[in-house]
């Protein structure tokens, strides 16, 4: 019916709906959080009763419109340095606020969190609230805060690395050394970490220790007369030492940055994971190793080991909404496959596997409001961008599988041995005893056949009955089809809506694939030691533009496949594929680590070949030099030719001498029978013999005619 981040406009404007509004969140089917979209103006979220909101949509007093800020890219082009710093701060602020479940509902808690963030980032609360308003109005897009730099070009401002000291002049002339802060900042930071943080010195003692130790002042600078360092401005300028004001200011900044915010440890409430869940859209994800031995798809005689299975489960009804199966180890790349399957139409899966189902049998193609996971892929370097998508990510404590018990229970159900229904060859026990089978002798399924059976098991689990107490009163009229997990999920998508999200056109490239940065050169896109090319680089003129200077470009890639990448072209606001120029990488289906190792081995072989070539060349060069020296000596000892040298005659004689039968001796005598000339037969005798043979033939012809 409606989803998070949808934009609506009132058909008849009122005081509450005088401009477009965006849906931010649905709170327990009691109220809907909205925000007004006003350009260049801060607005605050407000709430509407859930029943009133449903009436507004049903009566079409509010109609859905296209997103007015939809053209705003999620990855900005090149920004000034100050704008990049602001964008980084906004990303940190929004990430900290997104993990708060009560961010939009508890104003007091949100203001307290904003106050803490303002203190940690040395910003005003008003500035942070303005940034958060722009972020929410744009549908949780952080680029909205720096949108004015995206629309028009701006000059890149670099921090000062030269020039005089800035700021107000001190009252005492002797205290001013005219040394800029950027020159003494590293020394002050080092002194703070050693003398104040570790040795617990006072700031004044640390300042004095820094002057004596770091700057190694001469004895005259520590004189007790009127010519000391802190009394003579000329001496202070000579050694370029920081002033006490500079040292104190930098220490204050470092102390504020090092203050740790104490937070209360989270404590879970007793009960079931599905308790107090208002509707579908609260997912859990986990990986497991299926205890089964698989064989190769090429031949059944080759074992390939056990597969890795990812499951995504909705805590509201216990339905499995997404999966991924692979022979790769658990990683963000494999988890991204499960997330992609989560919001994809399942009819493509059924068609690929040849199963008699349709998308109506598995109507799960949405993004969640919350995704709960353990401390693994979602906090890795490859998956750290996913929380910026607006999906709230909850990381459970270490060694506490009960914190995501729904998906853990589904893993147990999935791997439960059902000999009466799914008797799979190659199965073995997780806690294998001595002399118990390990599944290697009976293994017969490949990865494709196993995935087909796995989907059948998932469909079987989704159609199992739910706890009767979970069926809502207004769902009883649907009959028994609402009493299954997938049936309850299908019903709740329409009657408990508001907790799922729609996917943007660039969601896969920006939040599922791994992000990086490459360079466009005349040869193509250079990324991690590989070169990639596509027709768009040539037709758009990017290859020609990179002749004088390389062009930086945003890259998204699958770490498990080095044969292709995707790059972002801001001129058309689109992600485009590029293929590796080396066909061998495509043929061997190498991952990026494997391609890197492959290139390293190639370089080792080349280095070894160069060494062997040089060692052989040393010997051959000596022989060539000796032959040349011998020829020079023979020339020197031979008699000199006269002035009338006939080079043409000498050259003709030399050519005659080097000629030999069989391509100058190239053909072996045994291969071609050598013609034996008649040594005693001269040209005159040969002509006479030929004439005699010719006469004898005609004589025979005349004799025949005479007889006739």
Buried (B, 14 or more C-beta within 10 A) or exposed (E): EBBBBBBBBBEEEEEEBEBBBBBBBBBEBEBBBBBBBEEEEEBEBBBBEBEEBBEBBEEEBBEBEEBBBEEBBBBBBEBBEBBBEBBEBBBBBBBBBBEBBEBBBEEEEBEEBBEEBBEBBEBEEEBBBBBBBBBBBBBBBBBBBBBEBBEEEBEEEEEEEEEEBEEEEEEEEBBBBEBBBEBBBEBBBEBBEBBBBEEEBEBEEBBBBBBEEBBEBEEEBEBEEEEBBBBBBEBBEEBEBBBBEBBBBBBEBBEEEEEEEEEEEEEEEEEEBBEEBBBBBBBBBBBBBBBBBBBEEEEEEEBBEBBBBBBBBBBBBBBBBBBBBBEBEBBBBBBBBBBBBBBBBBBEBBEEBEBEBEBEBBBBBBBBBBBBBBEBBBBBEBBBBBBBBBBBBBBBEEEEEEBBBBBBBBBEBBBEEEEEEBEBEBBBEEEEEEEEEEBEEBBEBBBEBBBBBBBBBBBBBBBEEBEEEBBEEEBEEBEEEBBBBBBBBBBBBEBBBBBBBBBBEBBBBBBBBBBBEBBBBEEBBBBBEBBBBBEBBEEBEBBEBBEEEBBEBBBBBBBBBBBBBBBBBBEEBBBBEBBBBBEEBBEEEBBBEBBBEBBEEEEEEEEEEEEEEEEEEEEEEEEEEEEEEEEEEEEEEEEEEEEEEEEEEEEEEEEEEEEEEEEEEEEEEEEEEEEEEEEEEEEEEEEEEEEEEEEEEEEEEEEEEEEE
